[in-house]
Amino acid sequence: MKISTDDYNLLVGLAEFHFKFSEYIRSQDEEMFFRAVDYARTYTKTTGTTFEYWHEDNKKFLNELYNILLKKRNLYDKYLDKHENKEEAIASWKKRKKTSDEDLLGVNKYLSNFIRHSRELNYQEFDSEDWKNFCGICSFIKNDKKFILRSIDLVKKYMGSECSYIKEFDLDANEN
């Protein structure tokens, strides 16, 4: 099914408005935000579409996000391996994928969303796989030292200071 450019732009605009509005409500009154989510879930009826609430299924969310990030990094690595001149390959990649030096893989939106919503995760319920995925996701975060340090503290709290997952954190990349 194809939709017109005007209809597409309207849908994108509505989604953008929804996210900005939700973000503002959450920042002002988080309890009201979750009541509003429950209300919308109860009364929104769509045929053929289901809405998932990632904050209610940590395992699925962490696994899916980590797999998305790994796939993007693997595509990038394979692309570079095909070319002898790495600088030309990187320039070509950025042009083809419409990315930048700051977001070479095109994943910063995913990571920003993860950071913003990370406080909603039920860390006390994480199993070993959840921690592996969580730490793997954190390994992609390069510009938020405060978040990385808080995440390391969480891993140490729930898994112990000798947990092997801590090596996933690239502290050198976060030294700014």
C-alpha positions as a Markdown table, in Angstrom:
| # | Residue | x | y | z |
|---|---|---|---|---|
| 1 | Met | 0.0 | 0.0 | 0.0 |
| 2 | Lys | 1.4 | 3.4 | -1.0 |
| 3 | Ile | 0.4 | 6.6 | 0.7 |
| 4 | Ser | 0.8 | 10.1 | -0.7 |
| 5 | Thr | 3.6 | 12.3 | 0.5 |
| 6 | Asp | 1.1 | 14.6 | 2.2 |
| 7 | Asp | -0.4 | 11.7 | 4.1 |
| 8 | Tyr | 3.0 | 10.4 | 5.0 |
| 9 | Asn | 4.1 | 13.9 | 6.3 |
| 10 | Leu | 0.9 | 14.1 | 8.3 |
| 11 | Leu | 1.6 | 10.8 | 10.0 |
| 12 | Val | 5.2 | 11.7 | 10.7 |
| 13 | Gly | 4.0 | 15.1 | 12.1 |
| 14 | Leu | 1.4 | 13.4 | 14.3 |
| 15 | Ala | 3.9 | 10.9 | 15.6 |
| 16 | Glu | 6.4 | 13.7 | 16.3 |
| 17 | Phe | 3.8 | 15.7 | 18.1 |
| 18 | His | 2.8 | 12.6 | 20.1 |
| 19 | Phe | 6.4 | 11.9 | 21.2 |
| 20 | Lys | 7.1 | 15.5 | 22.1 |
| 21 | Phe | 3.9 | 15.9 | 24.0 |
| 22 | Ser | 4.5 | 12.6 | 25.9 |
| 23 | Glu | 8.0 | 13.5 | 26.7 |
| 24 | Tyr | 6.9 | 16.8 | 28.2 |
| 25 | Ile | 4.1 | 15.1 | 30.3 |
| 26 | Arg | 6.6 | 12.5 | 31.5 |
| 27 | Ser | 9.1 | 15.2 | 32.6 |
| 28 | Gln | 6.4 | 17.1 | 34.5 |
| 29 | Asp | 4.5 | 14.2 | 36.1 |
| 30 | Glu | 5.7 | 10.7 | 35.5 |
| 31 | Glu | 2.8 | 9.1 | 37.5 |
| 32 | Met | 0.3 | 10.9 | 35.4 |
| 33 | Phe | 2.2 | 9.9 | 32.2 |
| 34 | Phe | 1.8 | 6.2 | 33.1 |
| 35 | Arg | -1.9 | 6.7 | 34.0 |
| 36 | Ala | -2.3 | 8.3 | 30.5 |
| 37 | Val | -0.6 | 5.3 | 28.9 |
| 38 | Asp | -2.9 | 2.9 | 30.6 |
| 39 | Tyr | -5.9 | 5.0 | 29.6 |
| 40 | Ala | -4.8 | 5.1 | 26.0 |
| 41 | Arg | -4.1 | 1.4 | 26.0 |
| 42 | Thr | -7.6 | 0.7 | 27.3 |
| 43 | Tyr | -9.5 | 2.8 | 24.8 |
| 44 | Thr | -7.4 | 2.7 | 21.7 |
| 45 | Lys | -8.8 | 0.2 | 19.3 |
| 46 | Thr | -7.1 | -0.5 | 16.0 |
| 47 | Thr | -7.8 | -3.4 | 13.6 |
| 48 | Gly | -4.7 | -5.4 | 12.7 |
| 49 | Thr | -2.3 | -3.3 | 14.9 |
| 50 | Thr | -1.1 | -4.0 | 18.4 |
| 51 | Phe | 0.9 | -1.7 | 20.6 |
| 52 | Glu | 3.7 | -3.0 | 22.8 |
| 53 | Tyr | 4.9 | -1.2 | 25.8 |
| 54 | Trp | 8.6 | -1.8 | 26.0 |
| 55 | His | 8.9 | -0.8 | 29.6 |
| 56 | Glu | 6.8 | -3.7 | 30.6 |
| 57 | Asp | 9.0 | -6.3 | 28.9 |
| 58 | Asn | 12.6 | -5.5 | 29.7 |
| 59 | Lys | 13.9 | -8.8 | 28.3 |
| 60 | Lys | 12.3 | -8.3 | 24.9 |
| 61 | Phe | 13.3 | -4.6 | 24.7 |
| 62 | Leu | 16.9 | -5.2 | 25.7 |
| 63 | Asn | 17.3 | -8.2 | 23.4 |
| 64 | Glu | 15.8 | -6.4 | 20.3 |
| 65 | Leu | 17.7 | -3.2 | 20.8 |
| 66 | Tyr | 21.0 | -4.9 | 21.3 |
| 67 | Asn | 20.4 | -7.0 | 18.2 |
| 68 | Ile | 19.6 | -3.9 | 16.1 |
| 69 | Leu | 22.8 | -2.3 | 17.3 |
| 70 | Leu | 24.9 | -5.4 | 16.5 |
| 71 | Lys | 23.3 | -5.7 | 13.0 |
| 72 | Lys | 24.2 | -2.1 | 12.2 |
| 73 | Arg | 27.7 | -2.5 | 13.5 |
| 74 | Asn | 28.2 | -5.7 | 11.6 |
| 75 | Leu | 26.9 | -4.1 | 8.3 |
| 76 | Tyr | 29.4 | -1.3 | 8.8 |
| 77 | Asp | 32.3 | -3.7 | 9.5 |
| 78 | Lys | 31.5 | -5.8 | 6.5 |
| 79 | Tyr | 31.3 | -2.7 | 4.3 |
| 80 | Leu | 34.7 | -1.5 | 5.5 |
| 81 | Asp | 36.2 | -5.0 | 5.0 |
| 82 | Lys | 35.2 | -4.9 | 1.3 |
| 83 | His | 37.2 | -1.7 | 0.7 |
| 84 | Glu | 41.0 | -1.3 | 0.7 |
| 85 | Asn | 40.9 | 2.5 | 1.4 |
| 86 | Lys | 39.2 | 2.8 | 4.8 |
| 87 | Glu | 38.9 | 6.6 | 4.6 |
| 88 | Glu | 37.0 | 6.4 | 1.2 |
| 89 | Ala | 34.9 | 3.6 | 2.5 |
| 90 | Ile | 33.9 | 5.6 | 5.6 |
| 91 | Ala | 33.1 | 8.7 | 3.5 |
| 92 | Ser | 31.0 | 6.5 | 1.1 |
| 93 | Trp | 29.2 | 4.8 | 4.0 |
| 94 | Lys | 28.3 | 8.2 | 5.5 |
| 95 | Lys | 27.0 | 9.4 | 2.2 |
| 96 | Arg | 25.0 | 6.2 | 1.4 |
| 97 | Lys | 23.6 | 5.8 | 4.9 |
| 98 | Lys | 23.2 | 9.6 | 5.5 |
| 99 | Thr | 25.2 | 9.4 | 8.8 |
| 100 | Ser | 27.9 | 11.6 | 10.2 |
| 101 | Asp | 31.1 | 11.4 | 12.1 |
| 102 | Glu | 29.1 | 11.8 | 15.4 |
| 103 | Asp | 26.7 | 9.0 | 14.5 |
| 104 | Leu | 28.5 | 6.8 | 12.0 |
| 105 | Leu | 26.2 | 3.8 | 12.5 |
| 106 | Gly | 23.0 | 5.9 | 12.6 |
| 107 | Val | 22.1 | 4.7 | 16.1 |
| 108 | Asn | 22.1 | 7.8 | 18.2 |
| 109 | Lys | 18.3 | 8.1 | 18.3 |
| 110 | Tyr | 18.1 | 4.6 | 19.6 |
| 111 | Leu | 20.7 | 5.3 | 22.2 |
| 112 | Ser | 19.2 | 8.6 | 23.3 |
| 113 | Asn | 15.9 | 6.9 | 23.8 |
| 114 | Phe | 17.5 | 4.1 | 25.8 |
| 115 | Ile | 19.3 | 6.6 | 28.0 |
| 116 | Arg | 16.2 | 8.7 | 28.6 |
| 117 | His | 14.0 | 5.6 | 29.5 |
| 118 | Ser | 16.7 | 3.6 | 31.3 |
| 119 | Arg | 15.3 | 4.6 | 34.8 |
| 120 | Glu | 12.1 | 2.6 | 34.0 |
| 121 | Leu | 13.9 | -0.7 | 33.6 |
| 122 | Asn | 13.4 | -3.2 | 36.4 |
| 123 | Tyr | 17.0 | -3.9 | 37.2 |
| 124 | Gln | 16.3 | -6.1 | 40.2 |
| 125 | Glu | 14.5 | -8.5 | 37.9 |
| 126 | Phe | 17.3 | -8.8 | 35.3 |
| 127 | Asp | 18.8 | -12.2 | 34.6 |
| 128 | Ser | 22.2 | -12.8 | 33.2 |
| 129 | Glu | 21.0 | -12.4 | 29.6 |
| 130 | Asp | 19.4 | -9.1 | 30.4 |
| 131 | Trp | 22.6 | -7.8 | 31.9 |
| 132 | Lys | 24.6 | -9.0 | 28.9 |
| 133 | Asn | 22.2 | -7.1 | 26.6 |
| 134 | Phe | 22.2 | -4.0 | 28.8 |
| 135 | Cys | 26.0 | -3.9 | 28.9 |
| 136 | Gly | 26.2 | -4.6 | 25.2 |
| 137 | Ile | 23.9 | -1.6 | 24.5 |
| 138 | Cys | 25.9 | 0.6 | 26.8 |
| 139 | Ser | 29.1 | -0.3 | 24.8 |
| 140 | Phe | 27.7 | 1.7 | 21.9 |
| 141 | Ile | 27.3 | 4.8 | 24.1 |
| 142 | Lys | 30.3 | 7.0 | 23.6 |
| 143 | Asn | 29.4 | 10.5 | 24.7 |
| 144 | Asp | 27.7 | 10.2 | 28.1 |
| 145 | Lys | 30.2 | 9.5 | 30.8 |
| 146 | Lys | 27.7 | 10.2 | 33.6 |
| 147 | Phe | 25.3 | 7.5 | 32.2 |
| 148 | Ile | 28.1 | 5.0 | 31.7 |
| 149 | Leu | 29.3 | 5.5 | 35.3 |
| 150 | Arg | 25.7 | 5.1 | 36.6 |
| 151 | Ser | 25.3 | 2.0 | 34.5 |
| 152 | Ile | 28.6 | 0.5 | 35.8 |
| 153 | Asp | 27.3 | 1.2 | 39.4 |
| 154 | Leu | 24.1 | -0.7 | 38.6 |
| 155 | Val | 26.0 | -3.7 | 37.2 |
| 156 | Lys | 28.2 | -3.8 | 40.3 |
| 157 | Lys | 25.2 | -3.5 | 42.6 |
| 158 | Tyr | 23.3 | -6.4 | 41.1 |
| 159 | Met | 26.1 | -8.5 | 39.6 |
| 160 | Gly | 29.1 | -7.7 | 41.8 |
| 161 | Ser | 32.2 | -5.7 | 41.1 |
| 162 | Glu | 33.9 | -8.6 | 39.4 |
| 163 | Cys | 31.2 | -9.1 | 36.8 |
| 164 | Ser | 32.7 | -9.8 | 33.4 |
| 165 | Tyr | 30.1 | -7.7 | 31.7 |
| 166 | Ile | 31.8 | -4.5 | 33.0 |
| 167 | Lys | 34.5 | -5.0 | 30.3 |
| 168 | Glu | 31.8 | -4.1 | 27.7 |
| 169 | Phe | 32.0 | -0.5 | 28.9 |
| 170 | Asp | 34.5 | 1.5 | 26.9 |
| 171 | Leu | 35.7 | 3.9 | 29.6 |
| 172 | Asp | 38.5 | 5.2 | 27.4 |
| 173 | Ala | 35.9 | 6.4 | 24.8 |
| 174 | Asn | 34.0 | 8.2 | 27.5 |
| 175 | Glu | 37.0 | 10.1 | 28.8 |
| 176 | Asn | 36.2 | 13.7 | 27.9 |
